[in-house]
Amino acid sequence: MRTLSVKAFAKINLALLITGKRNDGYHTLETLFAPINWYDTLEFSESEQITMSCSRGDLPVDENNLCMKAAKSLQQFAGIGKGVTMRLHKEVPFGAGLGGGSSDAATVLRVLNDFWQLNLSSADLHSLAVQLGADVPYFLSIKGVAYARGIGDELEDLALTLPFSIVTVFPGEPIATVWAYKNFYARFERTLPDLKHLASDLSLYGKREVFSAFENDFEPAVFDHFPAVRRLKSLLVESGSVFASLSGSGSAVFGFFESQEKALAAMAKLPATYSSSLTPPGFSMEQ
């Protein structure tokens, strides 16, 4: 029986600027995605039906799971009756703003396109990804830093990596994206920085002055309501991070460090109940 094991990497948002609200209720934004070395593992095996299991007993594996939605949407789009058995080894925390579920869903689309020998185009897969969630298209096709706008679905691959060791920390307190969008402090009327240009300056030339423009619009409200997340950012800064921020809608926080030694020293200071990952300089999802 044919089986396949694939890593589904998470992401951080270097900046996240919420720019408006559409008539359909979705918010528009501009953001910079970057991959991190924190991943789930998905195992695929041949089967007559689409089924799923998970290493975490508290996560649903029914039609509400994004992996199941991705597999079923692909099956329906292609008009086939093939099945698959999926096993998700869950390591990326949920409610963290790291896009773990979106990465899993994108991995399912990409892998099953080959596994089922569908040969669907990138455009077809992208259209399915957009329907599954705003972050899913990023994980589908881009390996490094990317710029996104719209609801996160209008993507541009910047073909950049980051020259820092990155410590990403989950404080054990999940935050629902729905809550974050209901409670953030809107600042729609403002002049926006050129995130693409700033990302290039940081990646290619190491210009740290760009950090002052790398804001996350969820951060003020999250810090006001979740003091442990605020303290976590302060801890990373006090431990030598040259830049630290909330990722996505939280509650994970990341910090950039000049060396692996400094990053590891910062990780050693974290509370034992927190989970974390270390991402090396120049990391991409091809590794």
C-alpha positions as CSV (number, residue, x, y, z in Angstrom):
1,M,0.0,0.0,0.0
2,R,1.3,3.4,-1.0
3,T,2.0,5.8,1.9
4,L,3.5,9.3,2.1
5,S,4.7,11.5,5.0
6,V,4.9,15.3,4.5
7,K,5.7,18.3,6.7
8,A,3.3,21.2,6.9
9,F,5.2,24.3,8.1
10,A,3.7,27.2,10.0
11,K,4.2,30.9,9.4
12,I,4.6,34.2,11.2
13,N,3.4,37.7,10.1
14,L,6.2,40.2,10.1
15,A,3.6,42.9,9.8
16,L,-0.2,42.8,9.7
17,L,-2.1,46.0,8.8
18,I,-5.9,45.9,8.7
19,T,-6.9,48.4,6.1
20,G,-10.7,48.2,5.9
21,K,-13.9,46.2,6.0
22,R,-15.8,44.9,2.9
23,N,-19.6,44.8,2.5
24,D,-19.5,41.0,3.0
25,G,-18.0,41.5,6.5
26,Y,-14.5,40.4,5.6
27,H,-11.6,42.7,6.5
28,T,-9.0,43.7,4.0
29,L,-5.3,43.7,5.1
30,E,-1.7,44.0,4.0
31,T,0.7,41.5,5.5
32,L,4.1,39.9,5.2
33,F,4.2,36.1,5.6
34,A,7.4,34.3,6.6
35,P,7.8,30.5,7.2
36,I,9.1,29.1,10.4
37,N,10.6,25.7,11.4
38,W,7.5,24.6,13.3
39,Y,5.4,22.0,11.6
40,D,2.7,19.3,11.6
41,T,3.3,16.0,9.9
42,L,0.6,14.5,7.6
43,E,0.7,10.9,6.6
44,F,-1.3,9.7,3.5
45,S,-2.3,6.2,2.7
46,E,-4.4,4.7,0.0
47,S,-8.0,4.0,0.9
48,E,-11.4,3.6,-0.7
49,Q,-12.9,6.5,1.4
50,I,-11.6,9.8,2.8
51,T,-10.9,9.3,6.5
52,M,-8.8,11.0,9.0
53,S,-7.2,10.6,12.5
54,C,-5.2,12.9,14.7
55,S,-2.6,12.7,17.4
56,R,-4.6,15.2,19.4
57,G,-7.8,13.8,20.7
58,D,-9.4,17.2,21.2
59,L,-9.2,18.2,17.5
60,P,-12.2,17.2,15.3
61,V,-11.5,14.8,12.4
62,D,-14.9,15.1,10.8
63,E,-16.2,17.4,8.1
64,N,-15.3,20.4,10.3
65,N,-11.6,19.7,10.0
66,L,-9.8,21.8,7.3
67,C,-7.9,18.7,6.1
68,M,-11.2,16.9,5.5
69,K,-12.7,19.9,3.8
70,A,-9.6,20.2,1.5
71,A,-9.7,16.5,0.5
72,K,-13.5,16.6,-0.1
73,S,-13.4,19.8,-2.1
74,L,-10.6,18.4,-4.3
75,Q,-12.4,15.1,-4.8
76,Q,-15.6,17.0,-5.7
77,F,-13.8,19.4,-8.0
78,A,-12.1,16.6,-9.9
79,G,-15.2,14.5,-10.0
80,I,-13.5,11.4,-8.8
81,G,-14.3,8.7,-6.2
82,K,-10.8,8.0,-4.9
83,G,-10.2,8.1,-1.2
84,V,-7.3,8.5,1.2
85,T,-6.5,7.8,4.9
86,M,-4.9,10.8,6.5
87,R,-3.1,10.8,9.9
88,L,-2.3,14.3,11.3
89,H,0.6,14.5,13.9
90,K,-0.3,17.9,15.4
91,E,2.6,19.9,16.7
92,V,1.8,23.5,15.7
93,P,-0.6,24.9,18.4
94,F,-4.0,26.1,17.3
95,G,-5.3,29.5,18.3
96,A,-1.7,30.8,18.0
97,G,-1.8,32.9,14.8
98,L,0.7,30.5,13.1
99,G,-1.6,29.2,10.4
100,G,-1.2,25.5,11.3
101,G,-4.6,24.5,10.1
102,S,-4.2,26.5,6.9
103,S,-0.9,24.9,6.2
104,D,-2.3,21.4,6.8
105,A,-5.2,22.1,4.3
106,A,-2.7,23.4,1.7
107,T,-0.6,20.3,2.1
108,V,-3.6,18.1,1.6
109,L,-4.5,19.9,-1.7
110,R,-0.9,19.8,-3.0
111,V,-0.2,16.2,-2.0
112,L,-3.5,14.7,-3.1
113,N,-3.2,16.4,-6.5
114,D,-0.2,14.2,-7.0
115,F,-1.4,11.2,-4.9
116,W,-4.6,11.0,-7.0
117,Q,-2.8,11.8,-10.2
118,L,-5.2,14.7,-11.0
119,N,-2.6,17.1,-12.6
120,L,-4.8,20.1,-11.7
121,S,-3.3,23.5,-12.6
122,S,-1.9,25.9,-10.0
123,A,-4.9,28.2,-10.7
124,D,-7.4,25.4,-10.0
125,L,-5.6,24.6,-6.7
126,H,-5.5,28.3,-5.8
127,S,-9.2,28.7,-6.3
128,L,-9.9,25.8,-3.9
129,A,-7.4,27.2,-1.4
130,V,-9.1,30.6,-1.3
131,Q,-12.4,28.9,-0.5
132,L,-10.8,27.1,2.5
133,G,-9.3,30.1,4.2
134,A,-7.4,33.3,3.6
135,D,-4.0,31.9,4.7
136,V,-4.2,28.7,2.7
137,P,-3.0,30.1,-0.7
138,Y,0.3,31.2,0.9
139,F,1.1,27.7,2.1
140,L,0.1,26.1,-1.2
141,S,2.8,27.5,-3.4
142,I,5.2,29.9,-1.7
143,K,8.3,28.8,0.2
144,G,9.7,32.0,1.7
145,V,8.6,35.6,2.5
146,A,5.5,36.8,0.7
147,Y,3.4,39.9,0.6
148,A,-0.4,39.6,0.7
149,R,-3.3,42.0,0.4
150,G,-7.1,41.7,0.0
151,I,-8.3,39.2,2.5
152,G,-4.8,37.6,2.4
153,D,-5.5,35.8,-0.9
154,E,-3.8,38.3,-3.3
155,L,-0.2,37.0,-3.0
156,E,3.2,38.0,-4.3
157,D,6.2,35.8,-3.8
158,L,9.0,38.1,-2.7
159,A,11.6,35.2,-3.0
160,L,13.2,36.4,0.2
161,T,14.4,34.8,3.4
162,L,15.3,36.3,6.8
163,P,18.8,36.8,8.1
164,F,17.9,36.1,11.8
165,S,17.4,33.2,14.2
166,I,13.7,33.3,15.0
167,V,12.2,32.1,18.3
168,T,8.5,31.6,18.1
169,V,6.6,31.0,21.4
170,F,3.1,29.9,22.2
171,P,2.1,30.9,25.8
172,G,-0.6,28.1,26.0
173,E,-3.6,30.4,25.8
174,P,-5.3,30.2,22.4
175,I,-7.0,33.3,20.8
176,A,-9.9,32.8,18.4
177,T,-9.5,34.7,15.1
178,V,-13.2,35.7,15.3
179,W,-12.5,37.3,18.7
180,A,-9.5,39.2,17.4
181,Y,-11.4,40.7,14.5
182,K,-14.3,41.8,16.8
183,N,-12.0,43.5,19.3
184,F,-9.1,45.0,17.4
185,Y,-8.7,48.8,17.5
186,A,-9.4,50.0,13.9
187,R,-7.1,52.5,12.2
188,F,-8.3,52.5,8.7
189,E,-7.4,56.1,7.8
190,R,-3.6,56.2,7.7
191,T,-0.7,56.2,5.4
192,L,0.6,52.6,4.9
193,P,4.3,51.7,4.7
194,D,5.6,50.0,1.6
195,L,5.9,46.5,3.1
196,K,7.4,44.9,0.0
197,H,10.2,47.4,-0.1
198,L,10.8,47.2,3.6
199,A,11.0,43.4,3.5
200,S,13.6,43.6,0.7
201,D,15.7,46.0,2.8
202,L,15.6,43.7,5.8
203,S,16.3,40.5,3.9
204,L,19.0,41.7,1.5
205,Y,20.6,44.5,3.5
206,G,19.8,43.8,7.1
207,K,18.3,47.3,7.6
208,R,16.8,47.2,11.1
209,E,15.1,50.6,10.8
210,V,12.3,48.8,9.0
211,F,11.2,47.2,12.2
212,S,9.5,50.5,13.3
213,A,7.0,50.0,10.4
214,F,6.4,46.3,11.1
215,E,3.2,46.7,13.2
216,N,0.5,44.1,14.0
217,D,-2.9,45.7,14.3
218,F,-4.2,42.9,16.5
219,E,-1.4,43.5,19.1
220,P,-2.8,46.4,21.2
221,A,-6.2,44.7,21.9
222,V,-4.6,41.3,22.5
223,F,-2.1,42.8,24.9
224,D,-5.0,44.6,26.8
225,H,-7.0,41.4,27.2
226,F,-4.3,38.8,27.4
227,P,-1.5,40.2,29.7
228,A,0.5,37.0,29.5
229,V,1.0,37.6,25.8
230,R,2.2,41.2,26.5
231,R,4.7,39.8,29.1
232,L,5.9,37.2,26.6
233,K,6.9,39.9,24.1
234,S,8.7,41.9,26.9
235,L,10.6,38.7,27.9
236,L,11.9,38.2,24.4
237,V,13.0,41.8,24.1
238,E,14.7,41.7,27.5
239,S,16.4,38.5,26.4
240,G,18.1,40.3,23.5
241,S,15.5,40.1,20.6
242,V,16.2,42.9,18.1
243,F,12.5,42.7,17.0
244,A,9.5,41.0,18.6
245,S,5.9,40.9,17.7
246,L,2.6,39.1,17.9
247,S,2.0,36.7,15.0
248,G,-1.4,36.9,13.2
249,S,-4.2,37.2,15.7
250,G,-2.0,35.5,18.4
251,S,-1.4,34.3,20.9
252,A,2.1,33.2,19.6
253,V,4.9,35.8,19.8
254,F,8.1,35.7,17.8
255,G,11.5,37.4,18.3
256,F,14.5,37.9,15.9
257,F,17.9,37.2,17.3
258,E,21.4,38.0,15.9
259,S,22.7,34.5,16.6
260,Q,21.6,31.0,17.4
261,E,23.4,31.3,20.7
262,K,21.3,34.3,21.8
263,A,18.1,32.6,20.6
264,L,18.8,29.5,22.6
265,A,19.6,31.6,25.6
266,A,16.3,33.3,25.3
267,M,14.4,30.0,24.9
268,A,16.1,28.8,28.1
269,K,14.4,31.7,30.0
270,L,10.9,30.8,28.8
271,P,8.3,29.3,31.3
272,A,8.4,25.5,31.2
273,T,4.7,25.4,30.2
274,Y,5.3,27.4,27.0
275,S,6.0,25.6,23.7
276,S,8.5,27.1,21.2
277,S,10.5,26.6,18.1
278,L,13.8,27.8,16.7
279,T,14.0,28.8,13.0
280,P,17.5,29.2,11.5
281,P,18.5,32.2,9.3
282,G,17.7,31.8,5.6
283,F,14.9,29.3,6.3
284,S,12.4,28.3,3.6
285,M,9.7,25.7,3.4
286,E,11.9,23.8,0.8
287,Q,14.1,22.6,3.7
